[in-house]
Amino acid sequence: MGQALAKQYISEADYLKEERVATEKHEYFKGEIFAMSGASRYHNRLASNIQGNLFNHLKGKKCKPYGSDMRVHVQKNTLYTYPDITIVCGKEEYLDNEFDTLLNPKVIIEILSPSTKDYDRGSKFMLYRAIPSLEEYFLVDSESVFVERFYKDEVGIWTLKEYKNQSDLVEFSSIQFTLSVEEIYNEVFDNE
């Protein structure tokens, strides 16, 4: 998480009221608000590469990808956050009639930055696992060629698969799609 803005307790309702008019994005967890940091050029290129390929694959299908402006809420533990990429399939469920806080993502993709990678791998993933609809969680490193795929099996056990080679094919089994590591990292580390 980013840096906490206040040590006093803030209700979820007050957070949403303020967040909906804020010019910057903030995460919320158990009464605390955390400012979100900006993203590097590597982060943005990775997000564009992945989201572009997902958009093309999902066009005309029942699943839709969303970028980092779609807020996700985990009702079981109070987390409000903005994943880098979220995929929802079938009927979209929202917190209220503002339609800006998604409750039922099927896939979440986080692009790791040096300041968030430990949180994204640990505490945040633990919080995300409380989302009943979530089937796959991807972590994409922005400092080296490395993708981690966590997927839930038929009995609800999470398993990890790692991809480190440009020729590896990253499987998105919940949306019947594969994407090469080379496509994910296309032009990301060029011009160095």
Buried (B, 14 or more C-beta within 10 A) or exposed (E): BBEEEEEEEBEBEEBBEEBEEEEEBBBBBEBBBBBBEEBBEBBBBBBBBBBEBBEEBBEEEEBBBBBBEBBBBBEEBBBBBBBBBBBBBEEEEBBEEEEBBBBBBBBBBBBBBEEBBEBBBEEBBEBBBEBEBBBBBBBBBBEEBBBBBBBBEEEEEBEEEEBEEEEBEBBBEBBEBEBBBBBBBBEBEEEE
